[in-house]
Amino acid sequence: MSDFRFRPYRYLKSRLLYDDKLFVTEVTVSQPEAAFKAGEAGPGDLLALHESIAGLLATQGDWRRAYQHMRAALDISHAGSLRDSLTASYNRRYLDQRLRGLLADRGRGAIAIALIDLDLFKHVNDTFGHVVGDDVLRRVASLLQEGLPPGGFCARYGGEEFALVLPDVGAEAAVKIAEDTRARVARHPWDELRSGLHVTISVGLSQVTKHGHERASEAERQLVRADTLLYAAKRAGRNTVAYRDRESIQLVEHPQ
């Protein structure tokens, strides 16, 4: 585990004063963020670290680097407001903001939106307890973020629902990503968490090809389309992907 978060302030100060180049190399925006992503430090640790460094630099009159660290502290604070506290995936606020921006970009290619719901999640909570249910949500969020294309992201839509947004992905590739995601969750060794536990997801996949809409209602309309397809997957027996081609709703067939 990285030790930067445990260094006494006096040690930080001495490193800055006597080995400034090495210090700046080690304790810049990139290293704390890398430690945060690796689970070695929380946003509160990084926020305090950046603020302390900024204060020290300011007392030395190094306003440029003091500003850089205050800027990093502000970015960490803002990022925290866009993350779901349980799963660490993005939250609904981020989803709405980012999706509106993507839909307003006239030069962007097709965008796929997948709404995902954990099948029979109430049964998981009732049978194994809410602590296990929370673990399931965290693991599913991690599995959903595997194999995303560049620019793609996962957000917790609410409760046991998640959304995948896949920019610049064509229809065929989007269906493959959605099906690979469904299969990844179904194949996960859930019984290692609790004997008898098995988790699957249903997916509603919507495609957006026309852009230039800046209204918040457009983002909501696309999410409703994906939600309609999600319910089609549920009605078809769950643990499946539903999408729409030019004529009708299609279901991805897979071995049971």
N, C-alpha and C positions, 0 to 999 in steps of 0.2 A: 504493500500500500504506500502511496506517495506520502512523504512526511511534511510537505510544505504547509499544510493546514495546522500542524502541531508546533511549528517553529515559534519560539518566543518572539515578541515584538522586538526585543533588544537585538536578537540575532538577525532578524530581518533588517533592522537599521544598520547593523555593522556590515552586513553583506552589501547593502546599498551604498554605504559610504566608502568601503575599502575595496570592494570588488564589483563596482557598479555594472560593468559590462556583463559579467556572469549572472548577476542578479536579474538584470533586465531580460537576459536570455531565458532564465528559468521561470520567472514570475511575471509573465505577460498574459495577455488575454488568452492565448492559445493553450497554455498549460493548465490553468484552472478549469477551462471549459472541457479539456480532455479528461481531467480527473472527474469532473461532474458526470460526463457521459459514461465513464467507467464505473460509476457508483462509489467513488472514493471520497467525494465531498458533496455536500448539499448546496443548493443555491444560497442559503444563508451564510455558509462558510465563505463562499466565493465573494459574495457581496461585501462582507466585513473585510475580507482580505484586500479587495480592490480599494475600498474606502480608506483603509489604513495606509496603504501605499500612496494613495493620492494625497492624504494629509501630510505625510512625510515629505513627499516631493514638493508640495506647496510651501512648506517651511523653508525649503532650500531654494525657493524661487524658480524651480523647474516647472513652470506653469503648463508647458506643452504636454509633458508626460503625466502631470497631475490630471490634466483634462482627459487624457486617453484612458486613465484608470477610472475616473468618474464616469466617463462614457460607457466603459465596460460594466461598471456597477449598475448603471441605468438600464443597459441592455439585459443584464441578468434579471433585474427586477421586472422588466417588461415581459421577458420570456416566461417567468414564473406565472404571470397572469394569463398566459395562453396555454398552459399545460394542465392536464387533468391530474389531480393530486394523488389518485389511487394508482393509475396505470402509467403515468408519466408520458402518455401520448398527448397529442394536441387536444384541446377542448373545443366545444361547440363555437365559442367566440372566434377562435382562430379559423375554424372551418368556414364560418360565414364570411369572415373578412377575406380570406385567401381565395375562396371560390368566387366571390364577387369580382375580385381583381382578375382572375383567370378568364371569367366570362366577358369582362370588358375589353380584353386584349384581342383586337380584330386580327392581329397577325398570327395568333396561335393556332396550332392544329387541333385535331379532335381531342376532346377531354372525356374520359370515362369516369363515372361516379358509381361506386359500389357501396350500397348500404348492407350492413352485415348484422345479423342478429344471432345470439347464442340460442340454440334450440333447447326448449324446456328448461331454461335456467332456474325458474322457480323450484323445479324438482331438485336441482343441484343444491340450492340453499336449504330446502326443507329436509333433504336426506343427509347431507354432509355438514350443514351449518354455514353461517355467513362468513366465517373466517376462511374456510375452504373456497367458498364462492368468490371472495376477494382475490384469493390466489389464482383461481381460474381466470378471472378477468385480467389480471396482470399477465398471465402466461399467454392468453389469447392475444392481447395487445402486442406482445413481443413477437408472436408467430405471424401476426398480420403485417408487421413491418419488414419481414424478411422478403427479399426478392422484389422490392418495389423499384420501378424504373427511376431514372434521374428526374428530380422534381416532384415525384410522387410522395404522398404523405398519408398518415393514418391519424384519425381524430376520433375521440370518444363522442358519439352522437348523443348519448344519454342512456342511463341504466346499463343494460347489457347490449346496446347497439353501438356499432362503430361505423365509420365511413372511410373508404379509401378513395382518394382523388388521384387520378392518373393522367397528367397532362401529356399531350402530344403522343398519345397511344391510339392506334387504330382499333377497329372493332374486333378483328380476329385476335390480336395480341391481348386486348383487354379481357376477352373471354378466357384466354389461356391463363392469364394472371389470376383471375377470379377463381377458376377451377383449381389451379395449383394451390391457392390459398385455402380453399375449402378442404382439399385433400391433406394439406399439411396439418390442419387442425384435427381432422379425423384420425390421422395416423399417429398423432402425438401420444406418447405412453402415459395417459392420464392416470392409469391405475398405480403408477409410482407415487402419485400424490395421495390417493386414497383407493383402496381396493374396491372395485366395482364401479369406479367413476369413469364415465366416457362422455366426451364433449364433442358436439358437432355444431356447424353453423349453416345458416341459410343466407344466400346472397342475391340481392337484386341489383342488376348492372344496367346503368343507363348511359347512353352515348350522346354527347353534345358536339355538334359540328359547326353550328353558327354562333358567332361571337359578336361583340360590340354592344352587349346589354349591360348597362351600368346600374340598373335598378336592383335593390335588394330582393325584390319580388322574383326576379329571374332566377337567382340562386335558390330561393325557396321552391320555385316551380320545378327545377331540375331535381331537387331532393325528393319532392313528392313523386316524381316519375320513378325514381329509383325505389322509393318506398312501395309503390304499387307493384313493382316487379318482385320486391322482397316478399310481399304477401302471396304472390303467385308461387314462389318457391316454397313457402310454408304450406300452402294448400296442396302442393304436389307431393307432400310427404316429408319435407324438411331435408337438411343435409344435401342441398342442391343449389345450383346457380340458375337463375332465370334472367333472360335478357330479351330484347325485342329486335327482330329483324324488320325488314320492310313491310312484312305482311302480318306477323303475329308474334305472340310471346313464345319463346323457345326455352327448353330446359336442357342443360348439359347432362348427357347420360354418362354414368360411370358405374363400375362394378359395385354391387352392394356387399 
